Amino acid sequence: MKPHRTDGVSLGFGVFFLLIALWWAVSRVVSVQLPALGWLVAGTLILFGVVGVLGAIRSGRHTEAAEPVPADAVIETPGDLPPQMHAEIVRELLDDPATRFQREHPPGQH
């Protein structure tokens, strides 16, 4: 597996949800009454969602557009074959074997 760069947004979400899971596990053992905490968690999740969307939009932009490189197309036949013979060989290679067999062995002959 090739190493890759660390994605800060993914790491942030992973740590955040790990903290939520730990908080839930601790809240099963220790009883703490925090009624406004639900709104705080909801607001934080919305904030992380907005940051994630903005990060995704921003990473899709490219500041520098690469210019296409013009290429000179030169068509050459391999070896010293004439173009007609080369074209015939290519057609034979591209021909479907099933169609070719049916053409050489019509269905009424044995």
HELIX and SHEET records of a PDB file:
HELIX    1   1 GLY A    8  VAL A   29  1                                  22    
HELIX    2   2 LEU A   37  SER A   59  1                                  23    
HELIX    3   3 PRO A   83  LEU A   94  1                                  12    
HELIX    4   4 PRO A   97  GLU A  104  1                                   8    
END                                                                             
